[in-house]
């Protein structure tokens, strides 16, 4: 009979992330067969798992923030003297056209982490979330959420190079998943990817003789950057989802 860690089972069920599951288990909010679970506990397919309403209430209070990241900010922790993009999440930068009807609270900054990165020189849609389920949906190993970019390039690209950008390149010794790449205008390509290796688009372009001079993410799954101004942010509303 195959067993797995309870935290992994809860994550596979889509209840929460593994880290969140461990917190809920520590707080006594998870029961297995009517008994409070313990950290590291393993469960089988026949075990009955119940997550208490306190955990669900805690989850409902977690927020996801959509930021139009400018050049010069890093996605995660501060590095090389550059500030993390999360410093832009403050009341004066809250987009006035936000439709989510959520009031800003300092609690919304706790545990806020990027779900997918943008290089310091890249701009556009950056997701910052307190919710492990959202992070898993966007960047989990089994995620198939599309990410769409406008990429300004310099150099010459022939038909074979464009074909390779769509499918046929490898990075770090691994073949890339098929992408969708086409000319948006005479100096800008449009990319749609389902994976996100480090500096993937820049490295793909280098392999076909192009240099990226500007990169903007405009969509993650169903969520568009839209009219969100540079340097401003809004909440993901309860009615919105990435897939």
C-alpha positions in Angstrom: 0.0 0.0 0.0 1.6 3.3 -1.1 1.8 6.1 1.4 3.0 9.7 1.2 3.6 12.6 3.6 0.4 14.2 4.6 1.7 17.7 3.5 2.3 16.3 0.0 -1.1 14.8 -0.1 -2.8 18.1 0.9 -0.8 19.9 -1.8 -1.8 17.3 -4.4 -5.4 17.7 -3.4 -5.0 21.5 -4.1 -5.9 22.4 -0.5 -2.7 24.4 0.1 1.1 24.3 -0.4 3.3 21.8 1.5 4.7 24.6 3.6 1.2 25.8 4.5 0.1 22.2 5.2 2.9 21.9 7.8 1.7 25.1 9.5 -1.9 23.8 9.6 -0.8 20.5 11.0 1.3 22.3 13.7 -1.8 24.3 14.6 -3.9 21.2 14.9 -6.1 22.1 12.0 -5.8 18.8 10.2 -7.2 15.5 11.3 -6.6 12.0 9.9 -9.3 9.5 10.7 -10.6 11.8 13.4 -7.2 12.2 15.1 -5.1 15.4 15.0 -2.2 14.9 12.6 1.5 15.3 13.4 4.3 16.8 11.3 5.8 14.2 9.0 2.8 11.9 9.2 2.3 9.6 6.3 -1.1 8.7 4.9 -2.5 6.1 2.5 -5.4 6.3 0.0 -7.9 4.9 2.5 -7.2 7.5 5.2 -9.9 10.1 5.8 -8.4 13.7 5.9 -10.3 16.7 7.3 -9.0 20.2 7.2 -10.6 22.4 9.8 -12.5 25.6 8.9 -9.8 27.7 10.6 -7.4 26.7 7.9 -9.8 27.6 5.2 -10.5 30.9 6.9 -6.8 31.7 7.0 -6.5 30.9 3.3 -9.4 33.1 2.3 -7.5 36.1 3.9 -4.4 35.6 1.7 -3.9 38.0 -1.1 -2.4 37.9 -4.5 -1.0 41.1 -6.0 -0.4 42.0 -9.7 2.4 44.5 -10.2 3.6 46.2 -13.4 7.3 45.9 -12.6 9.6 48.7 -13.9 13.2 48.3 -14.9 15.7 48.3 -12.0 13.9 46.2 -9.5 14.6 42.5 -8.8 11.7 40.0 -8.4 12.7 38.4 -5.1 15.2 39.3 -2.4 17.3 42.4 -2.7 20.6 41.8 -4.5 23.6 43.8 -5.7 22.2 47.0 -4.3 18.9 46.7 -6.2 15.6 46.8 -4.3 13.0 44.0 -4.5 9.8 44.8 -6.4 7.7 44.2 -3.3 8.8 47.7 -2.0 6.5 49.2 -4.7 3.5 47.6 -2.9 2.4 50.6 -0.9 -0.8 52.6 -0.7 0.4 55.4 -2.9 1.1 53.0 -5.8 -2.2 51.2 -5.5 -4.0 51.5 -8.9 -7.0 53.7 -8.6 -8.9 51.6 -11.1 -8.5 48.4 -9.0 -11.9 46.5 -9.1 -11.1 43.9 -6.4 -12.7 45.9 -3.6 -10.0 44.9 -1.1 -8.6 47.5 1.3 -4.9 47.6 1.7 -3.5 46.2 5.0 0.1 45.8 6.2 -0.8 42.2 6.8 -0.9 41.8 3.0 2.9 42.3 2.9 3.7 39.3 5.2 5.0 36.3 3.3 4.4 38.0 -0.1 6.6 36.2 -2.6 7.0 36.2 -6.4 5.3 33.5 -8.4 7.7 33.5 -11.4 10.5 36.0 -11.9 11.3 38.9 -14.2 14.9 39.9 -14.7 16.0 43.3 -13.4 16.0 44.7 -17.0 12.6 43.2 -17.8 9.2 44.8 -17.2 5.5 44.0 -17.0 3.3 41.6 -15.1 4.8 40.2 -11.9 2.7 38.2 -9.5 3.3 38.4 -5.7 1.3 36.1 -3.6 0.7 34.9 0.0 -1.1 31.8 -1.3 0.9 28.7 -2.0 -1.8 27.4 -4.3 -1.4 30.3 -6.6 2.3 29.9 -6.7 2.0 26.2 -7.5 -0.6 26.9 -10.2 1.9 29.3 -12.0 5.3 27.9 -11.3 4.7 24.3 -10.0 6.5 21.6 -11.9 3.3 20.4 -13.5 2.1 23.9 -14.3 0.9 24.5 -17.9 -0.1 28.1 -17.4 1.0 30.2 -20.4 3.2 33.3 -20.0 3.1 35.8 -22.9 5.8 38.4 -23.7 6.6 41.2 -26.1 10.3 41.1 -26.9 12.1 43.8 -28.8 15.2 42.4 -30.5 18.2 43.4 -32.6 19.8 41.3 -35.2 18.7 39.2 -38.2 16.3 36.3 -37.9 15.6 34.0 -40.9 12.7 31.5 -41.3 14.8 28.7 -39.8 15.7 30.8 -36.8 12.0 31.5 -36.2 11.2 27.8 -36.6 13.8 26.9 -33.9 12.4 29.5 -31.5 9.1 27.8 -31.8 10.5 24.3 -31.3 14.0 22.8 -31.5 16.2 24.6 -29.1 17.8 23.3 -25.9 19.0 25.0 -22.7 21.2 23.5 -20.0 21.3 20.2 -21.9 17.5 19.9 -21.9 15.2 20.3 -25.0 12.7 23.2 -24.5 9.0 22.6 -24.7 7.3 23.9 -27.8 6.7 27.7 -27.7 4.7 30.0 -29.9 6.8 32.8 -31.4 5.9 35.2 -34.2 6.7 38.7 -35.4 4.5 41.4 -33.7 6.1 44.1 -35.8 9.4 44.7 -37.6 11.5 44.7 -34.4 9.4 43.0 -31.9 8.6 39.3 -31.3 5.7 37.8 -29.4 6.5 34.8 -27.2 4.1 32.4 -25.5 5.8 29.9 -23.1 4.6 27.2 -20.7 7.9 27.0 -18.9 10.3 29.5 -17.3 14.0 28.6 -17.2 16.3 31.4 -16.0 16.6 34.1 -18.6 15.0 31.7 -21.0 13.8 34.2 -23.7 17.1 36.1 -23.7 19.1 32.8 -24.0 16.8 31.5 -26.8 17.3 34.6 -28.8 21.1 34.4 -28.4 21.0 30.9 -29.8 19.5 32.2 -33.1 21.7 35.3 -33.3 19.4 37.9 -31.7 19.9 40.3 -28.9 17.0 41.2 -26.6 16.8 45.0 -26.1 13.5 45.0 -24.3 11.2 42.4 -22.7 7.7 42.9 -21.3 5.4 40.2 -19.8 1.8 41.0 -20.7 -0.1 37.9 -19.6 0.0 35.0 -17.2 -2.7 32.5 -18.0 -6.1 34.3 -18.0 -4.6 37.4 -16.3 -3.6 40.3 -18.6 -1.4 43.2 -17.6 -3.9 45.4 -19.4 -3.9 49.1 -18.5 -2.1 48.7 -15.1 0.4 51.6 -15.1 4.1 51.0 -14.7 5.1 50.8 -11.0 1.5 50.4 -9.8 -0.2 47.3 -8.5 -3.7 45.9 -8.0 -5.2 42.9 -6.1 -6.3 39.7 -7.9 -10.0 39.7 -7.2 -11.8 36.6 -5.9 -13.6 36.2 -9.3 -10.3 36.0 -11.2 -8.0 33.0 -11.8 -4.9 32.2 -13.8 -6.4 29.0 -15.3 
